[in-house]
Amino acid sequence: MSGRTLKLHGTLAAVFGLVTGAAAGLIGVGGGEFRIPVLLYLFGSEVKTAAGVNLVVGLFTVCVAFSRRWGQHAWTADDIVLASVFTVVSLVGAVLGARQAHRWSSPLLRRIVCLYLLVVGAWMMIEALSQTDHILLNPQGTGKILLAALVGFAIAAVSAVLGVAGGEMRIPALMYLFAMPIKEAGTISLLVSIPTVAAGALTYRRLGHVPNPVLLIAIVMAGGSLAGVLIGTSLLPLVNKHVLKGILGIIL
């Protein structure tokens, strides 16, 4: 790689790191939906390498974003139980998904995820414009734990296959299936993402999909993400929940 190309890639990595960091700080998503296309089409990375690098950068991003947001969340016992269930099953799902990525990754899976994001994103924009809130389910007791285990595992496994943190799928699930306000859903999603992304990143690394040379891009992106997270978390208390929902809808 020439010096000019390296400089260009470094600049792009820093810029998109800033954007994804701001998204993580403000909304609670890991930012993989921004990074993956950059790694694939601008940097020319292989699919599994792009997924692995994205998880490495995503780990740094979600850790910093959660550390900045956790004090803004009034944690309840239900929040702690829900987050714990999601975290445990997501850890298992992430490892399994990363190990089976070569078998599970398919155009059909990507179409299903894209359809999910499209429908949910459009619905969120409708709610944001009409300033309304809707809840599909709000189970209690054992039913809540079982549903959290099923949804958390499925999202983590699919996210690991696609090489993303999964916040774009997890936040809507927390909102519409567990009656979680969007800001609280984003914070819990970041917490769940930490062990999930760490497990996925480590698995991709062990399988040889994240070689040492590409770690430089990851480090530069992570540096840009730090600045983005600081910006995003600073804006969070100032943003109305309906505006935040509209922004997430657009991203989805």
GUVEXNU-476553 format. One line per field, with one value per residue (C-alpha): x, y negated, z. Coordinates in Angstrom, 1 decimal. Layout:
residues N
u (X,...)
v (Y,...)
w (Z,...)
This chain:
residues 252
u (0.0,1.5,1.9,-0.8,-3.3,-2.5,-3.1,-6.5,-7.6,-6.5,-8.5,-11.6,-11.2,-11.1,-14.1,-16.3,-15.1,-16.3,-19.7,-20.2,-19.0,-21.5,-24.3,-23.2,-23.1,-26.5,-28.6,-26.8,-26.0,-22.5,-22.3,-21.6,-24.1,-21.8,-18.4,-19.1,-19.8,-16.7,-14.5,-15.9,-16.2,-13.7,-10.9,-11.6,-11.5,-12.7,-16.2,-14.9,-12.1,-14.5,-16.8,-13.8,-12.4,-15.9,-16.3,-12.9,-13.8,-17.3,-16.0,-14.1,-17.0,-19.7,-17.4,-16.8,-20.4,-21.8,-19.3,-20.5,-24.3,-24.7,-24.9,-27.8,-29.8,-32.0,-31.5,-34.4,-34.5,-36.3,-33.7,-30.9,-32.7,-33.5,-29.9,-28.5,-30.6,-29.8,-26.1,-25.7,-27.6,-26.1,-22.6,-23.4,-25.2,-22.3,-19.7,-21.9,-22.7,-19.1,-18.0,-20.8,-20.6,-19.4,-22.4,-25.1,-24.1,-26.4,-28.3,-31.6,-30.4,-29.3,-32.6,-34.5,-32.4,-32.7,-36.5,-36.7,-34.6,-36.7,-40.0,-39.0,-37.2,-40.2,-42.5,-40.2,-40.2,-44.0,-44.1,-41.6,-43.7,-46.9,-45.3,-46.9,-45.6,-46.8,-46.0,-46.5,-45.8,-44.9,-44.6,-44.0,-42.4,-41.2,-42.6,-40.4,-37.3,-38.0,-38.8,-35.6,-33.5,-35.0,-34.7,-31.3,-29.8,-31.2,-30.1,-26.6,-26.2,-27.4,-25.3,-22.1,-22.7,-23.1,-20.2,-22.2,-23.0,-26.7,-28.0,-30.0,-32.0,-31.8,-33.1,-36.4,-36.9,-36.4,-38.8,-41.6,-41.4,-40.4,-41.9,-38.4,-38.1,-35.7,-32.9,-32.9,-33.1,-30.0,-28.1,-29.0,-28.2,-24.7,-24.2,-25.3,-23.1,-19.9,-19.5,-21.3,-18.9,-15.9,-16.7,-17.3,-14.1,-12.0,-13.5,-12.9,-9.3,-8.6,-10.0,-7.4,-9.9,-8.3,-4.6,-2.2,-1.9,-5.6,-5.5,-4.0,-7.3,-9.2,-7.0,-7.5,-11.3,-11.3,-9.6,-12.2,-14.9,-13.8,-14.4,-17.7,-18.9,-18.1,-20.2,-23.1,-23.4,-23.2,-26.2,-28.3,-29.9,-30.9,-32.6,-36.4,-37.3,-39.3,-36.4,-34.2,-36.6,-36.8,-33.0,-32.8,-35.5,-33.5,-30.4,-32.3)
v (0.0,-3.4,-6.3,-8.2,-5.4,-4.8,-8.5,-8.4,-5.3,-6.8,-10.0,-8.0,-5.8,-8.8,-10.5,-7.5,-6.7,-10.1,-9.5,-6.1,-7.3,-10.1,-7.6,-5.3,-8.1,-9.6,-6.6,-3.5,-1.7,-0.3,-2.0,1.1,0.1,-2.8,-1.1,2.2,0.5,-1.7,1.3,3.3,0.8,-2.0,0.1,3.2,5.5,9.1,9.7,11.6,9.1,6.2,7.9,8.6,5.1,3.6,5.6,4.5,0.8,1.4,2.8,-0.4,-2.5,-0.8,-0.7,-4.4,-5.2,-3.1,-4.6,-8.1,-7.2,-4.9,-7.8,-9.3,-6.1,-5.6,-1.9,0.2,3.8,4.8,3.0,5.0,8.3,7.6,6.5,9.5,12.0,10.2,10.1,13.8,15.2,12.7,13.8,17.4,16.2,14.0,16.9,19.3,16.8,15.9,19.5,20.4,17.3,19.2,21.5,19.0,16.0,15.9,13.5,14.6,13.7,10.3,9.7,10.7,8.3,5.5,6.0,5.8,2.6,1.1,1.8,0.8,-2.3,-3.5,-2.9,-4.8,-7.8,-7.7,-7.7,-10.5,-12.7,-11.9,-12.0,-8.8,-5.6,-2.0,1.2,4.6,6.7,6.1,9.5,9.9,12.5,15.7,14.8,11.6,13.6,16.3,13.7,11.8,14.9,15.9,12.4,11.7,14.9,14.5,10.9,11.7,14.7,12.8,9.7,11.9,13.4,9.9,8.5,5.7,4.9,5.4,2.2,1.4,4.6,4.7,1.2,1.6,5.0,3.4,0.6,2.5,5.9,4.7,1.2,-0.4,-4.1,-4.8,-6.5,-3.7,-1.1,-2.6,-2.4,1.2,2.1,0.7,2.7,5.9,5.1,5.0,8.7,9.6,7.6,8.7,12.3,11.8,9.8,12.3,15.2,13.5,12.7,16.3,17.5,15.3,12.8,9.8,9.8,7.4,5.0,4.1,3.3,0.0,-1.0,0.2,-1.9,-5.1,-4.5,-3.9,-7.2,-9.0,-7.2,-8.6,-12.2,-11.1,-9.5,-12.6,-14.7,-12.2,-11.7,-15.5,-16.0,-13.2,-15.2,-17.9,-15.7,-15.0,-11.3,-11.7,-13.5,-10.7,-8.1,-9.9,-9.9,-6.2,-5.5,-7.3,-5.3,-2.0)
w (0.0,-1.0,1.4,-0.5,-0.3,3.4,4.1,2.3,4.1,7.4,6.7,5.7,8.8,11.1,9.5,9.6,13.1,14.1,12.5,14.1,17.5,17.4,16.5,19.4,21.9,20.9,19.9,21.3,18.0,17.4,13.9,11.9,9.3,8.4,8.8,6.9,3.5,4.0,4.8,1.9,-0.9,-0.1,1.5,-0.5,2.5,2.3,3.8,6.9,7.4,7.2,9.8,12.1,11.9,12.4,15.6,16.9,16.4,17.6,20.9,21.6,20.5,22.7,25.7,25.6,24.8,27.6,30.1,29.1,29.2,32.2,34.7,32.7,33.2,36.3,36.6,38.0,39.1,35.9,33.8,35.5,35.1,31.4,30.7,32.5,30.5,27.2,28.0,29.0,26.0,23.6,24.6,23.6,20.4,19.4,19.7,17.9,15.1,14.5,14.4,12.0,9.8,6.8,7.0,8.0,5.9,2.9,0.7,2.3,5.8,4.6,2.9,6.0,8.2,5.6,5.5,9.3,9.4,6.6,8.2,11.7,10.4,8.5,11.5,13.8,11.4,11.3,15.1,15.3,12.9,14.7,18.2,19.2,20.9,20.4,22.2,20.7,23.8,27.4,29.1,32.9,35.0,33.5,30.1,30.0,30.8,28.2,25.5,26.4,26.1,22.8,21.2,22.7,21.4,17.9,17.5,18.8,16.5,13.4,14.3,14.7,11.2,9.7,11.8,13.5,17.2,16.7,18.3,15.2,15.8,19.6,20.4,18.5,20.1,23.6,22.7,21.1,22.9,26.4,26.6,27.0,26.3,23.4,25.5,28.1,25.3,23.8,27.0,27.8,24.2,24.6,27.8,26.1,23.1,25.1,25.8,22.6,20.4,22.4,21.9,18.2,17.7,19.6,17.6,14.2,15.4,16.4,13.0,11.3,9.7,11.4,10.5,12.0,9.0,9.1,12.8,11.9,10.2,13.3,15.6,13.5,13.3,17.1,17.6,15.5,17.4,20.7,19.5,18.1,21.3,23.3,20.9,20.8,24.6,25.1,22.9,24.4,27.3,24.8,22.3,22.4,22.4,19.2,17.4,18.6,17.3,13.9,13.7,14.5,11.9,9.2,10.1,10.0)
